[in-house]
Amino acid sequence: MIDWVWLAVFLPFVGFLINGALSFVRPKATTAISTVGVGVLVAAFLVALAVAAQFAGLHAEEPILVPLWSWLPIGGLDVTVTFQVDALSVVMLVMVTGVSTLIHIFSIGYMREDPGYARYFAYLNLFVFFMLTLVLGASFPILFVGWEGVGLCSYLLIGFWYSEKANADAGKKAFLMNRIGDAGFLIAMFWIFKETGSLAFDEVFRQAPLILAVGGPTITGITLLLFLACTGKSAQLPLYTWLPDAMAGPTPVSALIHAATMVTAGVYLVARTNVLFAMAPLSSWVVAFVGALTALWAASIALKQWDIKKVLAFSTVSQLGYMFLGVGVGAIASGIFHLVTHAFFKALLFLGSGSVIHALHHAYHHTHSHEDAQDMRNMGGLRRWMPWTTGVMWIATAAIAGVPGFSGFFSKDEILATTFARGHDNPSFFVFWLIGTIAALMTAFYMTRLMLYTFHGPNRTGEAERAHLHEAPWVMTGPLVVLALGAAIGGVLNLPEIFPAGAGWLHEWMQPVTASGDFYRPLAHLPIGTEWLLLAVATIIAAAGILGAWRFLRPAALVPVREAAPETGLQRILFRKLYVDEFYDRFIVRPLVWLSRYVLWKGVDSGVIDGVGVNGSARTVRGFGAIGSWLQTGQVGTYVFFFVVGVLLILRAATRI
Amino acid sequence: MLLGPALGVSAVLFAIGVGGVLLRRNAIVIFMCVELMLNGVNLTFIALAQQLGPDGQIIVFFVMAVAAAEAAVGLAVILAVYRHQESVNLQDLNLLRG
């Protein structure tokens, strides 16, 4: 079955082709479109499960390669389209296809009335195709194809409602910010090829420890460039600002691409290349540092956002920070563990918010009102109309806030515990642990704030609209319930060591992938007492965040958007997202535009290339033409005269020898 | 024998031809001057053939044949130009001025 893993990749591509064709000829055939769109995903998920089951039975230490065809045979480089099945890619394969299937099903309800229904499913299928290429590719170029492909789909889906300029701009912003990172990826690839003469994972990871010095400038440079690519794709400081804007796309897209799968590609890349990062302690430290800082930075902004999706977007950035902290301190399995649990609870949160937005949108649609259907100040008390959504959202909130027993508690705790353990080698990791813990407190706080303002307290939607509020159809709540199950019990994948049975399953599972990296930085083990202490701290932090929000926030005091007063002081700074966008605009975008317009366009392009190059060569030719034309008198006598003079000169020259 | 005077005469003939081509304006006169130059060169060939073998004489025959053909074509062209322009004065014929 493993040899058939390509089926999981190409089924979504077939779905893309069919839905893409339907979007031109039968855009209204919703039944056919949803059948194809969801059908290929279900099939891909089944293939993924079969592959995973067989792989689990093999206990393979080496990755299983599935070569398909030779793509770029150039001299000494032969890039083959090869898929790699190993412990890491199997986890990603099952997670991506599973979550994608649920979100596809949810989309049937959410996008039903959209005129671009077929186009939407075509893009979504295409995204899954590229995402699976990314996680299954057995070499850097194949991974890069998927990497760029998911970026393309992200762009297409952020700007899905492209008739509004803000949405199209958000798509462009995401695309451009990712280009910065991708430049790093490309240079890293060239560098790797120069050093090892290969781009296939198995070859590179076997060669690198043999020929590169541990901690040397080469390996550090390569890994830092790779991490630059990760900061773009996974929205870390300083390239994170595209992700909050990416919320302009449809909400299921935010759930799938901008929370559960695509943005975790950076974490996957670091985990995949963990040998290289393990050989470069400085790069690993940078990864952990950026991760910790981003976790705190984004969590603080999320504290004061009013748009329900913006809160979740910054929460995503913050949680991605945790994952990078995890892989940065060498806890590869823990990073992937958090990636998986995050996929469950963040997809659930986004889909839940989608269900809320869906309800408000319909209510406002009925009354022809143009209120903002995403602003939490227009919500409140929705639990009366949406009991299912409220229930599953609370489960997800418990998971992300780290309530003991829920999945996020275990995964986040593992990352923080490993960070704490690393503190014995390098005290700066104690600081990272502290930052992560403070961010965890903020996480619990802003998530409870979101829940309170959305589902509790009095309703602020409006008198006329209230009658039209309703729970989402089963096709939307069904996936929510399944995801809630995952968010609640996902922790069993990797229980901490204090549990007598079944502890560290994912850790064991990932052993073949992480072993060579662990050779360079063995994971430190905490004494059982410290482990219990950290668990207690995490519990207290989660409780403090939730109870603090419950105690200090007053949903009853909120007013709808149109009556709300603007924020002041620190609240305003947080609401305006720490003015990072303004900062970038002022110090990067505007100078760049100025440079482009006045130096590159008016100076280089118009002046040098057009002026000297194009028009200058034309003027030169015309000048010579004028001389020639002036010589052409039409008088035979003149010609003969020059002829005779010429002959005399030649004769003179010839006779002087 | 007599090589020097023969070459001298041919040089004079050639120079007169060149001068005529440069200075005269009537196309027919210029044409005759060209013939003069050709014959000046022919005389050189003949004179040198006395010492260097018969190759020069053969070339003279070629030159005479070409000159005859040239005279035929040239005179026809001049006649055609005259019909067209009512003139054989080269200064009036400047249609190709750039």
Interface residues (C-beta under 8 A of the other chain):
Chain A: G628 S629 W630 L631 Q632 T633 G634 Q635 V636 G637 V640 F641 V644
Chain B: V18 V21 L22 R25 L90 Q91 L93 N94 L95 L96 R97 G98
